Amino acid sequence: MLIKVQLGGKKKYIKLEEVCFSDFLSAVQQKFMISENTTLKVTDDQGIEVDEDVFPELATTKEMCFIIHTDDELLFAETSKNSVDFSDLTEFGASSNQTEYVTLTTCDLTVLQQGVVEGPSSPSLTDTLSVSSRLSSSDSGSQMLQPLTDSFSARNNIKQILTSKTAGMTVIKEYEDTGSLKDSTRRLMVNIIVAHMHEKEGRTVSKATKEFHALGIVSLFPSLKDPYSKKGYEHFYDIQSNKGFLEWRIKTVQRKSRTTSASQSRVELKGGPTLSRTIGTIDDQRIGDECLEAVSLLNHTTDRDLVFQKMRETFHYRQQILHNPQRSADVLQMFPRFLDVKGLILQDFSLMFGAEVASRFLEKWNTSFKEKVIQEARNLKETALLKQHLKAVLKEGSDTTDDPEWDSDMASLFVLLHLLTPQPAGRKRPKKISVGEATDHLVKFHKSFQSLDDHLLTTEGNPQPYLLASGTSKAQVSTFYIVLDRKVLPCQSCTSLGAFDELFKSHFVFSVKYDDALSSLYTFLQTTVYNIDISTTEETPRVKELRARLLNKH
């Protein structure tokens, strides 16, 4: 749809695929070459502000032209009627006959008059005054009048915000101990302060408030002040460019708030391989130094029985690492026995769900699902690839002898993939791929006489695991591996169905989300065959429909 937009004296048309306010703002920034950090205000041609709630309705109005504003209202009144003479504040020192302007708020003036700071407060835009302070000579000598907000309200405001939070005390202690703040601690401080600003002013925080808090940060933590900038705190908030750490955090919170608001009526389903689970009691779990000693032993021992014992004893510790975003990527480095001892994936999965759940796929696939999947696939529109896979699953042989097909069990999974094709790509999703391409995300063939390192060198790093089948041909595979992030993990099973069972389980063992191209297939198997997280996993209508058809088929 085409939407008419005006910025300054220029009018242009914006083309949108969907009537979405955030997409509209992004398109405006691109069309008029506006920095993405610039705050935009949208009004109609009558000057009435337009927000995301009413935008879809107004966008369909004939002859509507949206007016874009990039400059906020002036924050500091400079008229004489709002000026206050501070020549009587001699207790703060005076030095010259020059006039100096400082920005003060109503709460600042109250503090100065009372001589105390009553608590954290955030100035609002309407409270802001431009105060003229005249400096005069003093019998005790001349002194430079420091910005009054720095001396009083701003510094103490930040201090009280931080001291009111346990995490804020961590910030203060680190500064006291080191004289500076690490990046992570600075981010923590910014998050606390922005949360306070939102609590006081709501979703829209005025420029005066942001500058007030930036001033307070460098006043409380002098080593954070930028000596090369005009005010010293522009990296926290620059009122001219509307940028800085505080502004970036505010925009992040606003984006998340819009997403939450748009989907607040929707129940969020989090079941699946990345869910952090409450595991039942497992005997002999090591903690503290004993756990670290067991991990250390695992890095050196080659005794298979001892490896399985120590891996079992460190299971809870491993789960903690896997669900810690900062450490999860190191799990294979910390537990390298996954790379050379077969069966460890199966053990961890059984510890998570129990032996009954762990055995369901191998027990049920050939007896309860495989034939029904074949019958259902016969109703699909026949393609050359589907015909080829059906012949392989029925062991009818391939039309070509040069490229023998996969065995019947592996082919049956490909047939299931025809029934649960990769979903169409939406906005911000990967491009749609074909069934043929999706099978390559599931399993790749590797000639047994070739080096595994050669395969890894020619393969892009993929965070989602896949099977690597090594043998003389696809129909004669001798060894299966799971490739995860360019690391090769040996499968215990030498059969295609057993290897796929381990591949599926590896998602849960390593807390890895499903490949987008195979998400429907894995989700179907998870809920319908393994019966894991049935009511808490998001399923497509097609997955639910296929389950109903197969389970009701006799």
N, C-alpha and C positions, 0 to 999 in steps of 0.2 A: 504494500500500500504506500502511496505517496503522501507526505505530510509537509506542509509549508512552514518554513522556519525563518525568523528574522534575527540577525545579530547586528546591532548597530544600524547602519544604513543598508546592509546587504540582506537580500532574501534568496533563499535556496530551497530546493526540494530535498527531503530526506526519504530514502526508500527503506521500508522495514518489512521483514518477512512476517513478524508477529507484532501485535500491538503491545509492546512491553516498554515500560518507562525507562528501565535501566539500559535496554538496548537503544532506545531513543537518545538518551544522553551520550552514550558511546558513539553513536552515529553522528551526533552534532559535533562532538570533539574532533572526529576524523574529518568531517566535511569542512569545518572552519579552522582546522589545524590548531585546536586548543589543547594545551597540555592536560594530560589525564589527571593531574593533581589539582587542577583548577576547579573550584566549587562553582557549579552552575545553578542559577535560579531561573525557573520557567514561569512565565505569566501568559495570560491570554491577551488579546488586543485591547482589553479594557483595563489591563494592569492588575488583574486578579491572579494571585499565585496559583500555580497548578502543581499538584503532587501526584504520586503514583496511584492514589486511589481513584481520582477522577480522570486521569489521563486517557485511559482506554475509551471512555465515553466521549470526551471532547475530541479525540483524534478522528473520530468518525463523523464529526460535525462538518457540514459543507462550508467551504470558504474560511475555515478556522486557520489562523496563522499564529503560531506560538512564538513568543518573544523571549529571547535568551539574554540573560544578564550575567556578566562575569565579575562585576564589582559589587561588593556589599555596600550597604549604606555607610556613610562616614561615621567612624567610631568615636572620634574626638571632636566635640563641639569647640569651635575656636572663637565664639562670640564673647564680647566683653561682659554680657549679662550673666554668663555662667562662670566668670572668673572670680576667684577669691584671693584677696591679698593676704599673703602669709608673712608680711614684714614683721609681724609680732611674734613669730616663732623663733625668737632669738636664742632659745635654749638649745636649738639644733646647730647654731653657729652661723655666721654670715661673713662674707668676704669681699663683695664688690658691689657696684651699682648696676650691674648687668641684670637683665631679666631672663629667668630660666623657666621653661615649661616642663612640667611633669604630669603624668596621667595618674589621677587618683579616683577612687570610687567612694560612694557614700560610706561603705563599711570602713574604708581607710580613714576618712575624716573622723568618724566616730572613735576609731582607735587612737588617733592623734589627740583628740580632745580629752579622752579618758585616760590615756597613757597606758592602756592595757590592750591585750589581744584576747578576746573572749573565746575564740575557737576557730576552726577552719571555716572559711567563707569564700565564696566565689563571686566576684563582681559580675553583674549582668550588664548588657549593652545599655539599657535605659538608665542605669545608675552612674554611668561614666561622666565625669566632669573634666574640663580642662582648667587646671588651676595655675594661676600666675603667681609665682613666688618671687618677691623682690629681695635681693640680697643687700644687706647694708653692712657698714663697718662695725667692728667690735673692738672694745678696749683691749681684749685679750689677744688680739691678732686675728688675721683672716684665716678662715677655714672653708673648704669646699663643701657645699651642701649636697650630700648624697641623695639619690632618689629615695623619697620617703617610703614608697611602697616596698623598696628593697629592704630598708631598715626595719620596717615593722610588719605590715600585714603579709606580704608575699612570702618572706622567709619563714615566719612562724606558721603560716597557713600550711606550707608544704611539710614542715616538721610535724605538725599535729596530725595531718593526713596519714603520714607514714607511721608515726608512733601508735596510731589507733589500730593498726593491723600487725599481726604477727609477721607476715611477709615483709611489711614495711620496716620493721625493726631489723630484719636481716639486711636490708639495704643500708640502713644507718650504721650497723655494726661493721659491715664490710668497708664502708668508707672510713670509719674510725680506725680500722685495723690497717688498711692499705693506702688510704689517701686517695683512692679512686674507686671506680665501679667497673666490673667486667661487663661485656656486652649483654650477657644474659641477665645480670642484675639490673642494668639500666633498662632493659625491656620490662622487667618485673616492676620497676618503679613507675615507668610510663603507664603500664597497665593499671596500676593501683590509682594513679592520679586521674587518668581518663575515666575510670569507673566512678570516682568521686565527682568529677565534673558532670557526668551524665546523671548521677543521682541528684545533683543540685539543680541542673538546668534542663534535664530531659535530653531528648535525642539531638536537638540542635544547640550546639555550644557556641557562644558568641566569641568573636575575635578577641575582645577585651579579656574574657576569662582565660582563653588559651595563652595570651601573652602574659597575663598576671601569674599563671602557674609556671610558665617557662622562666620568668624572672625569679620566682621563688626557688626553683631548682638550683640555678647557678648561685643564688645567694646562700642557700644552705650547704651546697657542695661547690665551693669556689674552684676546685681543680677541674670541674666540668665546664667552666666558662671558656669560651673561645676568645683568645686574646687578639685574633686577627679580624674579628667581626665588629660591627659598629656597636652593638649592644651586648654581645657576649653570649646571648642565649638563642640566636637565630636557628641553631641546629635543633633546638627543641620546638621553637615556633617562630617563624618569620612572618610578621603581619603583612609585609609587602607582597610576598609571593604565596602566602597561605600554605606554607610547607613546613616540614619538621617532624620530629618523632611523635609529638603529641597529635598533630594533624593526621599523620599516617595511621596511627592507632584508632583515632576517631572514625576515620573512613572505613577501616576494617570492621569495627564494631557495627557501623551503620549497614555495611553490606550483609553481615551475618544476621543483623536484626531484620532486614528486608526478607532474607531467605526464610528465617524462622516465622515471620509474620505471614508470609504467603502460604506456608505449609503447616501452620499451627493446628489446623483441624485434622491433619493427616496423622495417623498412627505410624510412628517410625519403627520399622522392622529391622532388627540388627542381627538376626540369626545368620549363621554361616561360619566359614573357616576363620574369620578374624575376630570373632566374638571372644571376649575375655570371660572364661567360664569358672564357676566354682567347682573345683574338683573335690570329689569325696576323699575320705581319709585313706591314705596309702601308707603302709607300714615302712619303717626304716628310712624316712625322708631326712636327709642331712641338712643342718642349718649352721650358720656361722662358719667358724674355722674348719669344722668337720666337712662342710660342703665344699669349701675351697680346696681342701686336701683331696677330696674325691675327684674334683675337676682336674687338679694337677696330675693325679694318678692316671686319669683317662688319657692324658696327653702323652703318656710314656708306655703304658702296658700294651701288650699284644695278646694277652690271654682273653679269648672270646667270652668265656663265662664271667670273668671278672669285669669285662667291659659292660656286659648286659646288667650285671649287678649294680655297678656304679652309675650307669645311665639311669637305672630305675631310682636309685637313691637321690639323684639330683634332678628328678623330674619337676618338682614344684619350683625349684630354683630356675630351671630352664623356662618354665612358663612365665615367670616374672620377667625374665629377660626378653622373651618374645613379645610381650605386651608393653614393653617400654620402648617408645619410638626412638629414643636416643641410643639404644643398645641392640635392638632386634636384628640389625644388619650384621652383627658380629657373632651370631649364634653358631655358624658353621666354623668360625675361627676358634671359638671357645670350646666347641665340641667336635673336633675333627674326626672322631670315630665314625660319624655319619658318612664320611667320604670313603671309608675302606672296610666297614663291617656291615654285612647284610642283616636286615631284619630289625634294625633299631627304629625305623619309621613305624613298623607294625607294632612294636612294643609300646611306643609312646601313644599311638592311637588307641590301643587297647586300654592303657591307663586312663585315657581321657573318657572313653565311652563304655568300656567293658567288652568282654569277649563276645557276647551275643550280638551287639551292634557291629563289631568288627568283622563278623563272619557273614553278615547278611547278603552282601553283594555276590560273593562267590557261591553262596547257597541258592540264591533266588534267580540270578540272571538267566541261566540256561533253562531252569525248570519253570519259571513263572513269567518271564518277560521277553526273552529272545524271540520266540515264535510269534507272540502278539505284535511285537515291533515290526517283524517282517510282514505280517498281514496288514498292518496299518500302512506300511510304506507302499504296498501294492496299490493303494488308492490315490497315491500322489501322481502328479503329472510326470510321466517318465522322461528322464533325461539320460544322456549317455553315461554320466557319472553314476547316477542312481542304478541304472541297469548293470553297470560294472560291479558295483558294491553288492547288489542282490545276488549276482552270479557267484561272487566270492563267498558270501555268507551261506549260500546253498551248496557250495563246493562243486559248482558246475564247470569251473575252469574259466580261464580268460580267453578272449578271442585272439590274443597275441601271446606267443610263447616267449618273446624276448623280455617281457616285463611281467613276471608272475605277480599275482595279487597277494594281499595280506591273507592270513588264515581266517577261518570262519568267525572266530570270536572277535577279532579286531574289526573285521568288516561289519559285524553286527552293531558295533558302536558307531561306525560311520553311517550306517542306515538310520540309527537313532538321531544322528546329527542332521540328516535330511528332514526328519520330522520336527526338529527343534533348530531351525536354521538361525544363523547369526541375526540378531535384531537390527532393524534399520538404524542408521546413525542419526542422532538428533544433534542439537546444538551442543558444542563442546564435547562431542563424543567422537571416537575414532571413525574413520570412513568404513562403510559397510563392506564386508568381504564375502566371497562366495563360499559354498560348502567345501569345494576343493581346497581353497586356501585355508579354511578353518581346520581341515584334517591335518594340515601341516603344523598347526599350533598344538595338536594333540600328540602326534608321533612323527618322528623323522627316522629314515632308514640310513644306516651307516655300514659300509662294507667292512667286514671283520678284519681284513688285512690292512686297513688304513688306521692311522693314528687318531686317537680320540682328541689329542691336542689340535690336530689339523681341523677337526670339526669345530672345536671351540673358537679357533682363530677366525674361521669364516662365518661364524654365527654371531649376530648382534646379541648383546646382553639382554636377557628377558627376565624380568622379575617373577613372571609366572612360570611354574615348572611344566616340563613336557617330557615325553618318553623318547629315548634314543634306543632304537632297536638295532643291534649289531648281529650280522650274520652274512651268509653267502647270498641270500635273496630275502625278499619280504616274506615269502612263504616258509623260509627256513632260518628263523632267528634263533641264535644260541644264547644271547645275553641281552638283558634289558637294563638300561640306566635311566635315572631321573636327572635331568639337567635343570639346575636352579641357579640363576644368576652366574652362568658360566662355570659352575662347579658340577662335577659328575658324581652322583650317588648311586652305588650299585643296588639293583633290585634283588631281593631274595628269590622271587619267582622267576622261572624260565618260560612261563606261558604268558601269552598276551593278555589274557583276562586277569591273571594274578598280578602282572606288572601294572596294568591299569588300576587295579585295586590299590596298589601302593602309591600310584601317582595321585589318585583322588585323595588318599589319606595324607599325603605330604602337604596339601593345602592347610589342613588343620594342625598338623604337627609343627609346621613352620609359620602358621598364622599368615598365610598369603592369600590374597583375594583371587577369585577366578579370572582367567583370561576372558576379556570381553566377548571374544568370538565364540567361546565355549560356555559362557555363563548359564545359558538356558539348559544345556545338557548336564552340566555339573549340578545345577540346582534341582533338576528333575531327579537325578540319582540320589542326591542328598536327602530330599524329603520323601520320595516315593519308594526308594529301595532301601537306603540305610535308615530311613525314618529319623533323621536328625533335625531338630529345630523346626518341626513341621509348622507350628503356629506362629513362629517368630521370624520366618524368612520371607523376604519379598520375592514373589513369584510372578512371572508374566501370565497373562490369561492363557497363552498357548500351553505353558507348562501344566497349568491346572486342567485345561481341556484334555490334554493327552493322558494325564493321570486318570481322569474320569473314564476315558475310553478304554484304556488298557485294563484297569481294575474291574470294569463292568463287562469286559469281554470274556466269554466262557468258551 
